[in-house]
């Protein structure tokens, strides 16, 4: 499953954007969003999703259950 950013909780700090190894994170209307089709959950790059690790606001980056799990 890809990750998503809860826009109502995003502070717009941009901490997540440079951490994504897939360039899946982009700014949209002052907050950030994750392109699900580019998100690999950091599988093959890191043990933990870097957007989750970098985000200073708890539970802002969450699993998007509407998207199938990433297949390498």
Secondary structure by P-SEA (a helix, b strand, c coil): cbbbbccccccccccccccccccccccccccccccccccccccccccccccccccccccccccccccccccc
